[in-house]
């Protein structure tokens, strides 16, 4: 249901996930679950309603969904509320005016990252790293970075016959003007 559109093979079972959020919070909770599961490397999952036959059930605490700008929800009590708070930038949406500079930008020194003392903290990634999702992990969370060389195609018509003539004329003109290199 909420999983990627990639076709499944016999070796890729879907993780069955249960989210017990109130109806008013369900869409937000599902969005947060999608983010957490993607970060944890789970490519194929489905939302289930039954309490049995569930591989992963997220803890839910309705009190954690009563957001304030200066306190992140407890990740242990409700990891989906915590994830939503961070990714939806709730602290910025609820912060008082003195938390913004003269250009309307949220000040770092008023942020949860500043209060935590680590400007490079990755709170959502930390929660995702602790999800127990076993064989459904596709490796996305542990893959190393790679560089892929590409070519620029801003002007795909450049090397048509007319483009080649224009390039040759430009080279000729540059050489005549004494501009080499």
C-alpha positions in Angstrom: 0.0 0.0 0.0 2.6 2.6 1.0 5.6 0.8 -0.3 7.6 1.6 -3.3 6.3 0.8 -6.8 9.2 -1.6 -7.5 8.0 -5.1 -8.4 8.5 -7.8 -5.7 10.4 -10.9 -6.2 10.0 -14.1 -4.3 13.0 -13.1 -2.2 11.6 -9.8 -1.2 8.7 -10.2 1.3 6.8 -7.1 2.4 7.3 -5.9 6.0 3.8 -5.8 7.6 3.5 -2.6 9.6 0.8 -1.6 12.1 0.2 2.1 13.0 -2.2 2.6 15.9 -2.7 6.4 15.4 -5.9 8.3 16.0 -7.8 8.9 12.7 -6.9 12.6 12.8 -3.2 11.7 13.1 -3.1 8.7 10.7 -1.9 10.5 7.6 0.9 12.2 9.5 1.9 9.0 11.2 2.0 7.1 7.9 4.1 9.9 6.3 6.5 9.6 9.3 6.6 5.8 9.0 7.4 6.1 5.3 10.4 8.3 6.1 11.7 6.1 8.9 11.3 2.9 6.9 13.0 4.4 3.9 15.9 5.6 6.0 16.1 2.2 7.6 16.5 0.6 4.1 13.1 -1.0 3.9 11.9 -0.9 0.3 8.8 -3.1 0.5 6.2 -2.7 3.2 2.5 -2.6 3.7 0.2 -1.2 6.3 -1.9 -3.7 8.1 -4.8 -3.2 10.5 -4.9 -6.6 12.3 -3.0 -7.0 15.6 -1.9 -10.5 14.5 0.4 -11.2 11.6 2.4 -7.9 12.2 6.2 -7.6 11.7 6.5 -4.1 13.2 4.1 -2.1 15.3 5.1 1.4 16.2 4.4 2.5 19.8 1.8 5.3 20.0 1.2 7.9 22.6 -1.4 10.5 21.7 0.2 12.9 24.2 3.3 13.1 22.1 1.3 14.5 19.2 0.5 17.7 21.3 3.5 19.6 19.9 5.3 22.6 21.4 8.0 24.5 19.6 10.7 24.0 22.2 10.3 20.3 23.1 10.6 17.3 20.7 8.3 14.4 21.4 9.8 11.4 23.2 11.1 9.0 20.5 10.6 6.0 22.7 7.0 6.8 23.5 6.1 7.5 19.9 8.8 7.4 17.2 6.3 8.6 14.5 5.4 11.7 16.4 9.1 12.3 17.0 9.9 11.8 13.3 7.0 14.1 12.2 8.1 16.8 14.6 11.6 16.9 13.1 10.9 16.4 9.4 7.9 18.7 9.3 9.9 21.4 11.1 7.2 21.8 13.7 9.5 23.8 16.0 9.8 26.5 13.3 6.0 26.6 12.6 5.2 27.0 16.3 8.1 29.1 17.5 7.5 32.6 18.8 8.6 35.6 16.7 11.8 36.2 18.8 13.1 32.9 17.4 13.5 34.4 14.0 16.0 37.0 12.6 15.1 40.2 10.9 14.7 38.3 7.6 12.3 35.8 9.0 14.8 32.9 9.2 14.7 30.6 12.2 17.7 31.1 14.4 20.0 28.2 15.1 20.6 29.2 18.7 16.8 28.8 19.4 16.7 25.3 17.7 16.4 21.9 19.3 19.8 21.0 17.8 21.4 23.9 19.6 19.6 22.9 22.8 21.0 19.4 22.4 24.5 20.7 21.9 25.2 18.9 18.6 24.7 20.9 15.4 25.4 17.8 13.4 22.9 15.5 15.2 20.7 13.3 13.0 17.8 12.5 15.3 15.5 10.8 12.7 18.4 8.8 11.4 19.2 7.7 14.9 15.6 6.4 15.4 15.7 4.7 12.0 19.0 3.0 12.9 17.3 1.4 15.9 14.3 0.0 14.1 14.3 -3.8 14.2 13.3 -4.6 10.6 15.5 -7.7 10.1 15.4 -9.3 6.6 13.5 -6.5 5.0 16.5 -4.1 5.0 17.7 -3.5 1.4 21.0 -1.9 2.4 20.0 1.7 1.7 20.9 2.8 5.2 24.4 1.2 5.1 25.4 1.9 1.4 28.5 4.0 1.0 28.5 7.1 -1.1 29.5 6.8 -4.7 30.2 9.2 -7.5 28.6 8.8 -10.8 30.1 10.7 -13.7 27.6 12.2 -16.1 27.8 14.6 -19.0 26.1 17.9 -19.5 23.2 17.9 -21.9 22.0 21.5 -21.6 22.4 21.9 -25.4 21.7 18.6 -27.0 21.6 20.2 -30.5 25.1 21.5 -30.2 26.8 18.8 -32.2 24.3 18.6 -35.0 25.7 19.5 -38.4 24.7 23.1 -38.0 26.2 23.0 -34.4 29.5 21.7 -35.7 29.6 24.6 -38.3 28.9 27.1 -35.6 31.6 25.7 -33.4 34.1 25.7 -36.3 33.2 29.4 -37.1 33.7 30.3 -33.4 37.1 28.6 -33.3 38.1 30.3 -36.5 37.0 33.7 -35.2 38.8 33.2 -31.9 42.0 32.3 -33.7 41.7 35.3 -36.0 41.3 37.6 -33.0 44.4 36.1 -31.4 42.5 34.5 -28.5 44.1 31.1 -28.2 43.2 28.7 -25.4 
